[in-house]
Amino acid sequence: MSGLGEWFWIFLMIVMLQPILRQKMLESARLRLMHRIEQQRKSRVILLVHRQETMSLLGFPLMRYIDINDAEEVIRAIHLTDDDIPIDLVLHTPGGLVLASLQIARAIKAHKAKVTVIVPHYAMSGGTLIALAADEIIMDCHAVLGPVDPQLGEYPAASLVKVLKEKKIDEIDDRTLILADIAEKALRQIRTEVLELLEGKMPPEQAEQLANLLTQGTWTHDHPISFEEAKRLGLPVRADLPQEFYELMNLFPQPVQRQPTVQYIPTPYGNHKS
């Protein structure tokens, strides 16, 4: 019985260590691929990828977004990069804190060498704010960006301001008036900040028009700006995303589920020459 008990504890330790070992193997694979891309493109690769990864022993997925820690890490990576070394920043994010996103965007704009933002799937809200600071945006042809209009809790700032225009002041409660006042300030601020990021990248009139479209509530906050639409808006976008960046995204798996929601045979199909 003692031998059986020892095997039980060994099995339990293996089960507990498995998520940690799997995570370490993924991190190692990412670093190898990043190093290969850097050698090919003669750049520094920085990843800002937010996935629901299984990070704990209990297997609970963690929701991720751009925060101050992300800003600190990205800015540190930029500071560790010489002025003549290009940067490839991979963005995969639903957005996050405006402060953190703006700090990253300003650091990108200040870098003297070329900065390319890579968007394999989506970079919404704060992710788009960061992308606006880049010299070039390489997107998958089906990838999307998004508006950067401010949100106050559950309400879009532009909608709160609209309440003031459509209702009499004595019909609006104090809380809504306060929120609308903050919303006006937020809309003014984000427009100014977007104009700052676009300075020197396009004519002033075009920058003004783009800043208004992205910040003043033209669309809902989750509106997907496609590659074609981004091109029409005058953003410096390309759709020839290198294959290595798709491989990199494969190394950021979603949590293992009991049954996959998408399944296919993971090999290329077509008439390829051997």
Helices and strands as residue ranges (DSSP letters): H 2-41, E 44-49, H 68-79, E 87-92, H 98-110, E 115-119, E 122-123, H 126-131, E 136-139, E 144-145, E 151-152, E 155-156, H 157-166, G 169-171, H 174-198, H 204-215, H 227-232, E 237-238, H 243-250
